Amino acid sequence: MADGNGLCIRHLSSGGIITNYYCTSSCRHCLYRCSPRWPKDYITPSVAKELFATSKRFGCSGVHIGGGEPFLNFQGLLEVLRVARDQGIYIEYIETNSSWYKSLDDAAGKLEQVRELGVGTLLISVSPFHLEYIPFKKVQGVVEACRKVGINRFLWTETFYHLFKRLDPSRRYSLEALEAELGVPLKKLIGSYWLHPGGRALETFFKGEMKASEVVAFNPGGCKELADTSHFHLDLYGNYVPGLCAGLSIWYEDLGKELDVAKYPVISTLYSRGVGGLLEYAQDLGFKPKDDGYGSKCSLCFEIRKFLSSKKKDSPELNPVWHYKF
């Protein structure tokens, strides 16, 4: 269990609101493990109001909107933007993967409504991971719709946007097919793309051969990154995601005070004693680590949390539960 020095989130620097986890894609790098298998839940105006007020109260009056895919419930998105406007919250950008694109007129019409509610920028995802599910022509269509209505577009990444112009825009490409088509090794292709050691990226890119004991030896001390608020997320269920550690959750009303160890034993243990402390905690509950196969402390931590999620029903700190199922 934790031994003091509790985590307390006192200030929020820069971050965003997750409107939904449902997505038509199951990208291999996705930090939040979004997919079509998730419930189609969407943030309500009342929850959005609470989260915007919380963000503002802790020093952050401008946020981005992300998912999942926010545009999959367009009316829900508009309601969120109206709440933000009424609350005096500046929307820095909306993230989108362009899967919702049908035609230029339809997209331009939607973006015009978004622009009228104060949104000036779309962050448009362009990557090999998204290309497995979304033909490039949809991305090109959203880019053109932005140009038509006067919304700025931030291509993430612009390098891939120009590279994909060499491909058939109507096709989807698996990572393996893309590697063959472009003649570029996959590791080199995604080498410049930011990947966080969490979510599906753990299985795709952060595999290793370390034993649990080796992981613990290489990572002594607490996981102080849980206190990092330089890029925070609050989700549609009212959860604050500490340190971008998807699958961990702090109820938004518990921000600003030291966490109750009894309510948050997992997060408290990680913060004070690190993955080694969490391993001991889980072993007392029956967890048995693999003989080897861990690429990082995050890989071991996720496996432990997945085990704990199956044991600790209705845990306030291991949410959303679907993160551990999909």
N, C-alpha and C positions, 0 to 999 in steps of 0.2 A: 504494500500500500504506500501511498505518498507520505512523505515525512516533513511537511511544511513547505515554506517558500512558495505559496500557492500562486497560481496564474490569475492575473487580473488585467482585463482589457480596459484601459482607461481612455484611450484615444484612438480614433480611426483616421488613417491618413488618406488612402485612396483605394477605391474598390467598386463593387457592383452588386446588383440585385439579380439573382437567378429566378427568372419567372416560371420556368418549367424544366423538368429533366427529360421529358418525352422528346424524342428526336427520331426522324426517319432513318438516321444513320447509326451505325455502331462503330465509330472510328477506333482504330487500333491504338491511338494515342490518348483517347479521351480521359481527362482527369476525373470526370464525374461519372464515367461509365454510362453515359446516356445511350438510349436505344429505343426502338419501337416497342420494346417489352415493358417499358415503364408505364405507370398510370398516366393518363392525359390530364393530370391535375395542372392547374394554372393559378398563379398568384391572384388573390382577390384584392379588390380595392382597399378593403379594410386592413388586410395584412400589409399591403404596400404602404399605406399611410403610416402604420406603426414602424415599419422598417425605415422609411424615409426620415421619420421623426427621430428614430434612434441614431441613424447615421449623422444627422445634423447635430444632435445633442452631443455627440462625441467628436465633433469637429470636422465632419466631412459633408459639405453641402453640394457636392457634385459627384455623381456616380454614373457608371455605365450599366446597360441592360444586357443580360446574356441568358443562355439556357444550357442544355436543350437548344431549342430553336424558338425564339420569341415570336416569330411571325406565323407560327403554326396555329396560334389563336389570335388572329388579328384584332378582333374586337376587345379581347382581354388586354392586348398590348396597348390599345388606345386608351383604355380605362386607366391603366398604370401611368401612362404619360400625362393624363389629365390630373391624376393625383399628384404627380411630381410637380407639375406646373402650379397647382394650388398650394403645395407645401413649400414652394420656393426652392425646389431642388433642380439643379442644372443637370441635364442628361448629356454626358460627354460624348457618348456614342451608343449605338445598338449593335451588338454582334449578330451576324447572320451567316448561314452557310449557303444561302440562295436556293435551298430545296423547294421553297414555296413559289418560285417563279413559274408563271404560266405564259404570260405574254407581256410585251412592252407596255401596252396600255394599262393592263391590270396592275403591273408592278409600279408604274408611274403614278397611278391613282392612289395606291396604298402609300407610297412614299410622300405624295403631296399632303396626305392627311397627317402623316408623321411629322413632316416639316412644319405644318401649321401649328403643331403642338410643341414646337421649340427644339426639335431635334435637328442638328445640323450635320451630323456625320454618321455614316455606317462603317463599322469594321467588317469587312467582307473576307471570310475565311477562304484561302486558296492554298491548298496543300495536297500532297500525294494521298494523305489519309482521307480527305474529303472527296477526292476524285474517285475513290473506290465506290462511292455511292451517288455522287452528284455529277452529271455531265457538265463539262466546262461551259457549254453554251448557256446554262442557267446563270452561272457567275457572270458571264459577259452580258447577259440580259439585265441583271441587277445593276451592273456598272453603268450600262447605257441609261437605265431608268434614273439613276442618281444624277447623271449628267443632264438629263432632260428636265428634272425638277429643281436642280440647283442644290443638291445635297452632296457634301464632300464624301469621298470614299477613301478609306484607309485599307489598303489591300494587305492582308496578312497571309502570305507575303507577296510583295510585288515581283520578286524574283521568280516565283512559281507562276505568277500570272503571265509573264512574258514567255517563260519556258513552255507552258501548256499551249501556247498559240501554235506550236509545232504539231499538235495532236489533232485527232478527229474530235471536234467539239461535241459531237452527239453521243460519244462513247463514255462508258465508265471504264476505268483501268484499275486492276488490282495492283498492289505494290510491285508484285513480281512482273506483271505485264508491262508496267511503266518502266521498270528497270531495263527490260529487254527492248522496249520501243525506243527509249532515249539513249541506250548504250552507256548508262551511267550507273555504277554500283549503288545499291540502296543506301549504304552507310554514307557515301559521299553526297547522295541526293538530299538526304535529310540532315546532313551534318550541321547546317546553319540554322535549322529549325529548332526553336526552343521547346524542349520537352521537360516536363516536371515529373520527378520520380513518384508517380502515383497513378491511380486508376488503371486503365488497360495498358498504359505504357510500361507498367511493371512487368507484365508478362511478355510484352512485345520487344522491349529494348533494354530492360534492366535485369535480365537473368544473370545468374552467376553460379559459383560453385562453393561458396563459403558455408561453413557450418554455423549454426546459431551461436555457438560459443565464440567463434571468430568474429562474427558481426558485433557481438557485445563487446569483445576486447577492443575492436577498432573504434567503437563508439561509446566511450565512457561518458558519464554525466548526463544531465537532463537535456531534453529537446527544447531548447530555448527559442527555436524558430516558431514555436506555437504562439509566441507573443508578438510575432511580426504582423503589423497591420499595413504594410506598404502596398499590399494588393489583397484586400479582404473581400469576402463574399458573404452575403446574407441571402437565404433562400426562401422560397414560397411557403415553407412550413414554419418560418420563424426561427430557423437555425442560423447561428453564426458559425462559419467554418474557420477554425483556428489554424493559422499558418499555412493555408491552402492544403491542409491535410484532409482531402475529401473522405467522407465517411465518418469524420469526427464532427460533433455538433455541440454548441453551447446555446441554450435558449436565450433569445435576444434580451429578455428582461434581466438576465444574470450578468450582462456586461456592466462594467463599472464597479464591480465588487469582486473580492477574492472568491474563487470558486470553492464551493462546499465539497470537501473531499468525499463525503458520504454519497453525494449526488453524482459527482464526477470522478470516480476512482481511476478510470483509465486515463483521462486527460491529465489529472493531477499527478499520477505516477509517471507518465511520460515526461511531464514538465520538470519534475523534481529529480527523477532517477533514470530517465531515458528508457530505451528499448530493453536494456538489461533488467530494469525494475519491472517493466511490463511483462517480460518473459517469466520472471519469478511469480508474479501475480497470477498469470494464466496457468502456469504449471500447477499451482495450488488448486486450480479448478479442473485439472485433468488434461491440459494442453500438452501435446508431445510434438516438438519440432521435427522437421525432416532431417535426415542424416546430413544432407547438404543441399545446395541449389539456391542459396540466397545471394542476390546480387548487391544488396545494400540493406541498411537498417530499415528502410521503408518497405522492402519486400517482406522482411520478417515481421515488422509491425502490422502490415496488412493481414498477413496470415493469422497472426494472433487475434486481431480485431474481428476477423471473419469467424473464428472459433468462438470468441466471446459473444458475438452477435447472436449466434445460435443458442447460446446458454442464457443470456441475459435479455429476456423478453421485455419490451417497453423501456429499454434503456434510453435515458435522455441524451446520452453522449455518443451513441453509435447510430446516427441517422444520416440520411434516410436508410431504412432497413434494406431497400432494394439495391443499394450500393453493394451490398454483400451477396446479393443473389444473382445479379446480372453482370 
